């Protein structure tokens, strides 16, 4: 950035993320579970704009956790050079594997409850079990620091304003996601989240038609897919954001009351 500054040269930076996923009381739980798992295990969790922490409404937490843990246990892990039909491969290196073990151990010491995973798979390669940590709190390192691996910490909330505040309480601002069947809630929360992208009823980002502007530790981008709704924050969020929101096939996403 310093080298680009004298000529005001545009730069594109590959930065980190700690994407929150907020699951509301009226969410389609099966959809939320499927999307969040897919987001966390894609490329073995080594994707900076996929879900890294989950805030779930207390009223639906039990059933959400039951389905989430069952789904994570069903993730098929292995060597893609040997098995074609896999959900997740290895981490990139030994240091990454060691980091996952350390992060889980530290989270448990700080009070999180390990529900599944948390360990290396085998002795050959850098494979790590898909992991779910319950009873996480906002102060824990597993919530505040980028994980970059297949670990999902879960935070319970009773007030949506708390969930929004906790989601915004981090140094990263790349992506976020919200699960609800109420379009009014979706727009309200989207406008309150200080992230470059907010996905509605999905957590895996679009790789098509994206444009980016760097601001704080985030990348602002706008895009749509045929299956989902991606909303870009309006200018009311943060100075410099374009006042744009793109909607694709909203009628497919929200049930009519």
N, C-alpha and C positions, 0 to 999 in steps of 0.2 A: 504494500500500500504506500509506503514511503517513497519507493522508486516511481510509482505511478502518479504521485501527488503533483510534482512540478508541472506536468502537462495535463493534469486532470484526466488522466487516462482511465477508462473504465476497467474495473477488475472484477473477477469472479472468484470467490473464495470457497474452498471446501472446508466447512466448519462443522462443529459438533451439534448435537441435539439431545433433548431429553423430553421427547414428545409425550404429552399427557393424553389419555383417553378418558372421557367422562361418560359414564353409563348411567342414564337417568332412569327413574322409576318406570316410565312408560316404554322403555326401550324394547325392541325385539331382541330378546336375550340370545336366542340361537344365532341370529345375525351378528350380534356384538361379539359373542364368543368366537365364532368362526373368523370374523375379520381381525380381531385382536391377535388371535393365535397366528394367523397367516402373516400378520405384520411383524410379529416378534420372531418367527422362525425363518423368515425369508433371509437368505444368505447368512444363516446361523445368527441372526440378530445383528449383523455387522452392517447396518444401514442407518445413517444418521437421522433420517426423517420418519422412521417408523416408531410405533408405540413403545415407550420405555417404562411407563408407569400408568396405573389404572385407578381412577376414582369411581367407586360404585356406590349407588344409593343403598342405604342400610335396608330398605324395605325389600329389595330384590337380591341382596348380597348372597344369601344362602344358596339359592338356586343358581345364581350366576357362578359362584365358586364351584359348586358341584359340577356344572357343565364345563367350566374352564379347566379344572384339574383333570377331568376325564379326557378332554380334548388334548391337553398337553401330553398326557400319558400315551396317547395314540399316535403322536408324531413319530414318523418313521425316520430314524437317523442311521446314516451309514456312509460308506465310501461310494460316491457317484461313479467312480471308475469301475466298480464291481457290480453295483446294483442300479438299475435304471429308475425304478419307481420309488423315489425317496422324497421326503418332505424337507430334510435338513442334512447338510454335510458337516464338515469339520470347521473349527475356528482356524484363523489364518496362521497362527504360530504358537509355540510353546508358551510364550509370555502371555498371550491372550487366554490360553487355557488356565494358567496359574492365576491370572487376574479374576476369572470367573469364580474359581474356588475361594479366593480371598474375599471377594465381594459377598458371596453367600455366607461364609463364616462370620464376617463382620456384621452383616445384617441380622443374623441370628443372635449374635452377642448383644446387639443393640435392641433386641426385643421382637424381631420378626419371627414368624412361625413358618418353617419349611413344610410345605404340603406335598411337593413332589420334586423329583430331580435333585439338583444341587451337587452332583458328583461327575467326575470324569467317567467316560465310557471306555472300558478296555485299557490296554497299555500301549497300543500302537495308534499313532495319529493323535489329532487334537480334538477329539470328540467330547462334547459336554451335554449332559441331559437337559432337556427342556425343563425349566424350573419355575415354580410358582411360590411366592413368598406372601403369606397373609399377615395381617396385623401390622403392616408397615405404617409409619408415621412420617409427617413432613420433615422432621428433624434428621431422619436417618440418611446416611450417605447413599444408600441404594436408591433413594428418592431424589437426591440432589445432584449426584454425579452421573455422568454418562456411563452406561454399562457396556454397550456395544457387544452384546452377547444374548443368548436365549434365556433371559431371566425376566420374569414379570412380577414386580412388587404391587400389592393391592392395598389401597387406602379406602376405608369406609367413610362415607359422609352422610349427614342428615339434613344439611342445608346446602342448596346448590350454590349459594354465594360463597360458602366456605370452599367448595370444590373449585370454583373459578379462581378464588384467591390463591389456593394452594397450587393450582395449575400454573398460574402466572409467577409464582414464587420460585424462580430459578433464573440463572444467568443466560439460559438459552431461549431462543424464540423462533425455532425453525418451523415445526408443524404441531398440530393438535387435532383431536377428533372428538366428536360428540355423537352419542347414540340416543335418539329420541324419535318418536313418531309425531311430534307436535312441531309444525313449521315455525310457529311463533317462538317457541323455546329455542329452536335451532338458531334463528336469527339473533335473538337476544344474547345467547351465550357466545355466538360467533363474534359479536361486536364487543364483547367484554374480554375476550381472550387476546393476549398480546403476542400473537404468533403470525408468522408470515403466511401460513396456510392453515385453514381449518377444514377438515373433512367431516361430512355429515353421513353417518351410518356406513362408514368405511374407515380403514386405518392405513392401508397400503397406498402410497402416493401414485399419482399418474406420472408417467415418464414422457408423456407427449405434450407438445404445444406449451411448454413452460417457459416463462421469462423470469429473470431473477434480478433483484436489486439488493445488495448487501446493506444491512442495518443492524446494529448491535451484533449479538452472536446468532444471527439468523439470515435466512435467505427468503426473500419475498417472491412468490411465484403464483401464477394463476393458471388454472387448467380445468377441463371438464372431461368426463368419460361418459360412455353410454349408460353405465350402470349406476352411477353415483352422483352425488352433489358435492362440489368443492366450492367453498366460499372464501373469497379473499377479503381480509379485513378492510373496512372503510377508512377514510381519512380521519374519522373521529377517534380511532385507536391511537395513532401515533403520527406525529408530523412526518410527512414525506410519503405516506402510503397513498396510492391512488384510490379514489373513491369508486371501486369497482366490485361487483359480485356477480359471478357467472353461475347460472343454474341450468342443470341438465336433467330432464325427465323427472321433475319433482313429483309428478303424479304417480310414479312408480315407487316412490320412497315413503310417502306418508299416506296412511290409510285415512279415508274420509270418515269423519265422525257421524 
